[in-house]
Amino acid sequence: MSSEQPLTHLDAQGNARMVDVGEKDSTQRIAVAEGRITMSETTARLISDGGHKKGDVVAIARIAGIQGAKQCSQLIPLCHPLMLTSVSLEVSVESAAVKVSATCKVQGQTGVEMEALTAVSVACLTIYDMCKAVDKDMVIGEIKLIEKQGGRSGHYVRGAK
């Protein structure tokens, strides 16, 4: 997006507003986001071995991410409430990190980028919450939109020219 384009969540006087999507076509919209939480190798191994006393960290993070996507409009003030048709999370444990990827879909008049980004964020926060007793040095980061499809702005893929 060019810095020349106006911010759509501000009116002519600079006041916050929810964008009117009423005139937009309803289309299939998909967004993929990802992020990671870095941690000690010991913590990553605890997660991958399923040895955490609080339960299956990956399964709980996946459910939390799905719930986060469903609650996006409650958390982000100017997001439209969406009737999501699908939310899926992939959670993979690496040697010293956990990578989270979320895919959200909707048939609607506005995109699902915020829902995918929220799903990733909430999943990572859940991992932090479950593991903070054993590793306070974890770092959540690299949360980004990877791809979006549908709508007026077309197909976006991170890094594609």
PyMOL commands that set and color helices and strands:
alter all, ss='L'
color gray80, all
select helices_A, chain A and resi 41-49+57-70+72-75+113-131
alter helices_A, ss='H'
color red, helices_A
select strands_A, chain A and resi 27-38+84-93+97-108+139-149+156-157
alter strands_A, ss='S'
color yellow, strands_A
deselect
rebuild
show_as cartoon
